[in-house]
Amino acid sequence: MSKWQGSAAICINDKNELLMVLQGKPQEKKTWTVPSGGIKEGETPEQCCRRETFEETGYIVSVKERLKIKNGFIGEIAVEVAYFSVSRTGGQMQIQDTDSLIHEIRWVSQEELLHLELSFPEDLSFLIAVLKTEKNEGVERA
Protein backbone atom coordinates (compact mmCIF):
# COMPACT_ATOMS: atom_id res chain seq x y z
CA MET A 1 0.00 0.00 0.00
CA SER A 2 1.37 3.41 -0.92
CA LYS A 3 1.38 6.48 1.32
CA TRP A 4 0.93 10.14 0.34
CA GLN A 5 2.24 12.81 2.73
CA GLY A 6 1.42 16.48 2.69
CA SER A 7 1.33 19.69 4.68
CA ALA A 8 -1.29 22.38 5.24
CA ALA A 9 -0.97 25.98 6.45
CA ILE A 10 -3.26 27.60 9.01
CA CYS A 11 -2.66 31.33 8.58
CA ILE A 12 -4.83 33.84 10.44
CA ASN A 13 -4.66 37.60 9.92
CA ASP A 14 -5.18 40.45 12.39
CA LYS A 15 -8.94 40.44 11.65
CA ASN A 16 -9.13 36.79 12.78
CA GLU A 17 -9.68 35.61 9.20
CA LEU A 18 -8.34 32.35 7.82
CA LEU A 19 -6.35 32.18 4.56
CA MET A 20 -8.21 29.93 2.10
CA VAL A 21 -7.89 28.96 -1.56
CA LEU A 22 -10.51 27.85 -4.08
CA GLN A 23 -9.08 24.80 -5.80
CA GLY A 24 -9.89 22.09 -8.28
CA LYS A 25 -8.94 20.62 -11.63
CA PRO A 26 -10.60 22.24 -14.67
CA GLN A 27 -13.24 19.48 -14.95
CA GLU A 28 -13.90 19.35 -11.18
CA LYS A 29 -16.23 21.35 -8.99
CA LYS A 30 -14.16 24.03 -7.21
CA THR A 31 -14.02 23.84 -3.40
CA TRP A 32 -12.26 25.71 -0.58
CA THR A 33 -9.31 24.57 1.51
CA VAL A 34 -6.33 25.98 3.38
CA PRO A 35 -3.09 26.18 1.35
CA SER A 36 -1.71 22.65 1.18
CA GLY A 37 -0.01 20.06 -0.96
CA GLY A 38 2.26 17.08 -1.21
CA ILE A 39 5.75 16.77 0.20
CA LYS A 40 8.44 16.53 -2.47
CA GLU A 41 11.41 14.18 -2.17
CA GLY A 42 14.00 15.56 0.24
CA GLU A 43 11.58 18.14 1.67
CA THR A 44 10.51 18.37 5.30
CA PRO A 45 6.83 18.86 6.16
CA GLU A 46 7.65 22.43 7.27
CA GLN A 47 9.42 23.21 3.97
CA CYS A 48 6.44 21.80 2.07
CA CYS A 49 4.08 24.01 4.07
CA ARG A 50 6.08 27.15 3.25
CA ARG A 51 6.46 26.23 -0.44
CA GLU A 52 2.82 25.32 -0.98
CA THR A 53 1.59 28.48 0.74
CA PHE A 54 3.86 30.62 -1.46
CA GLU A 55 2.89 28.78 -4.67
CA GLU A 56 -0.83 28.93 -3.95
CA THR A 57 -1.13 32.41 -2.39
CA GLY A 58 2.05 34.44 -3.02
CA TYR A 59 2.58 34.85 0.73
CA ILE A 60 5.87 34.04 2.45
CA VAL A 61 5.21 32.39 5.80
CA SER A 62 7.16 31.14 8.78
CA VAL A 63 6.05 27.96 10.50
CA LYS A 64 5.22 28.44 14.19
CA GLU A 65 4.05 25.00 15.33
CA ARG A 66 2.47 21.75 14.20
CA LEU A 67 -1.20 21.75 15.20
CA LYS A 68 -2.21 18.23 14.21
CA ILE A 69 -1.68 15.32 11.86
CA LYS A 70 -4.66 13.99 9.93
CA ASN A 71 -4.55 10.39 8.71
CA GLY A 72 -6.95 8.78 6.28
CA PHE A 73 -7.34 6.96 3.00
CA ILE A 74 -8.18 7.98 -0.53
CA GLY A 75 -9.03 4.68 -2.14
CA GLU A 76 -6.08 2.35 -1.46
CA ILE A 77 -3.67 5.22 -0.70
CA ALA A 78 -2.91 6.11 2.92
CA VAL A 79 -2.88 9.89 3.40
CA GLU A 80 -1.08 11.82 6.14
CA VAL A 81 -1.31 15.61 6.32
CA ALA A 82 0.51 17.76 8.88
CA TYR A 83 -1.31 21.01 9.73
CA PHE A 84 0.93 23.89 10.79
CA SER A 85 0.20 27.26 12.35
CA VAL A 86 2.04 29.84 10.23
CA SER A 87 2.49 33.60 10.23
CA ARG A 88 2.77 35.74 7.13
CA THR A 89 6.18 37.40 6.88
CA GLY A 90 6.09 38.80 3.35
CA GLY A 91 4.87 38.49 -0.19
CA GLN A 92 1.58 39.60 -1.65
CA MET A 93 -1.64 37.84 -2.57
CA GLN A 94 -1.03 36.29 -5.97
CA ILE A 95 -1.79 32.88 -7.47
CA GLN A 96 1.49 31.33 -8.63
CA ASP A 97 0.30 27.73 -8.93
CA THR A 98 2.01 26.14 -11.93
CA ASP A 99 -0.57 23.32 -11.94
CA SER A 100 -3.47 25.77 -12.49
CA LEU A 101 -5.44 24.20 -9.64
CA ILE A 102 -5.93 27.42 -7.62
CA HIS A 103 -8.70 29.75 -8.80
CA GLU A 104 -9.12 32.27 -5.97
CA ILE A 105 -7.46 33.33 -2.70
CA ARG A 106 -9.49 34.81 0.14
CA TRP A 107 -9.27 35.71 3.83
CA VAL A 108 -12.36 34.12 5.39
CA SER A 109 -14.11 34.97 8.67
CA GLN A 110 -15.51 32.29 10.94
CA GLU A 111 -19.03 33.15 9.76
CA GLU A 112 -18.03 32.92 6.07
CA LEU A 113 -16.25 29.62 6.71
CA LEU A 114 -19.54 28.07 7.82
CA HIS A 115 -21.04 28.76 4.37
CA LEU A 116 -18.19 27.65 2.09
CA GLU A 117 -18.13 24.32 0.31
CA LEU A 118 -14.96 22.77 1.70
CA SER A 119 -12.66 20.30 -0.05
CA PHE A 120 -12.34 18.51 3.29
CA PRO A 121 -15.58 19.07 5.25
CA GLU A 122 -14.16 17.02 8.13
CA ASP A 123 -11.77 19.95 8.80
CA LEU A 124 -14.55 22.44 9.60
CA SER A 125 -14.71 21.88 13.37
CA PHE A 126 -10.89 21.99 13.63
CA LEU A 127 -10.70 25.25 11.63
CA ILE A 128 -13.47 26.86 13.71
CA ALA A 129 -11.71 25.79 16.92
CA VAL A 130 -8.42 27.33 15.73
CA LEU A 131 -10.14 30.61 14.85
CA LYS A 132 -11.84 30.72 18.26
CA THR A 133 -8.56 29.95 20.05
CA GLU A 134 -6.68 32.64 18.13
CA LYS A 135 -9.39 35.22 18.84
CA ASN A 136 -9.53 34.42 22.54
CA GLU A 137 -5.78 34.27 23.07
CA GLY A 138 -4.97 37.40 21.09
CA VAL A 139 -2.02 35.61 19.54
CA GLU A 140 0.13 37.68 17.21
CA ARG A 141 -1.11 37.10 13.68
CA ALA A 142 -0.16 38.07 10.13
Sequence and secondary structure as in RCSB ss.txt:
>XXXX:A:sequence
MSKWQGSAAICINDKNELLMVLQGKPQEKKTWTVPSGGIKEGETPEQCCRRETFEETGYIVSVKERLKIKNGFIG
EIAVEVAYFSVSRTGGQMQIQDTDSLIHEIRWVSQEELLHLELSFPEDLSFLIAVLKTEKNEGVERA
>XXXX:A:secstr
  EEEEEEEEEB TTS EEEEEE  TTS  EEE SEEE  TT  HHHHHHHHHHHHHSEEEEEEEEEEEEEEEET
TEEEEEEEEEEEEEEE S    TTS EEEEEEE HHHHTTS BSSGGGHHHHHHHHHHHHHHT    
